[in-house]
């Protein structure tokens, strides 16, 4: 049902916004790790991620790994971000997409999902790369805007018992708004991960991808479909 909803939501938005005049892309990675066109029927047999202009892509419904398991990876990512960008950036920084993908993978390393279908890391990594490499602006192509923030205290659950999905703020959205016309942005938001907030006491970086407003509505297969 979740896959059907992804299809329907992306197609409906494309129609309502007029984006269907440009077509809706159905894409996947092939065995050589290349992004290629794909039949919609094939995508029905894979986990899918819908890519829509000006939207956020972020993991939800996860828990952090145990402190003893994630401490080393957290320290590595902390050191990497501090050394290259400072503890908390004043504004977005332009970085190569390869570097952004490395940081995104490191952030995901300390997250775990009860339901395997909720883990969209492959699709989000592919989406970030695809949106960057297909930018129509040659001066920005192959790059990503990176924005970091620290000392965040987003709870794991809303008061109604639903998983949180808003680690970013309106201020951060406003800062990124002028930047994401032609290439995506990656926000890395360092959460304190306090147990009182529903986490396991391990700080972690919550990743949020913002798709460019010029992006073509696409439906992306997270994994290579297993049927022809």
ABEGO torsion letter per residue (X at the ends): XAAAAAAAAAAAAAAAAGAAAAEBBBBBBBAAGBBBBBBAAAAAABBBBBBBBGBBBBBBGBBBBBAAAAAAAAAAAAAAAAAAAEABBABBBBBBAAAAAAAAAAAAAABBBABAAABAAAAAAAAAAAAAAABABAAABGBBBBBBBBGBABBABBAAGBBBABABBAAAAAAAAAAAAABBBBBBBBBAGBAAAGBAGBBBBBBBBBBBAABBBBBBBABBBABX
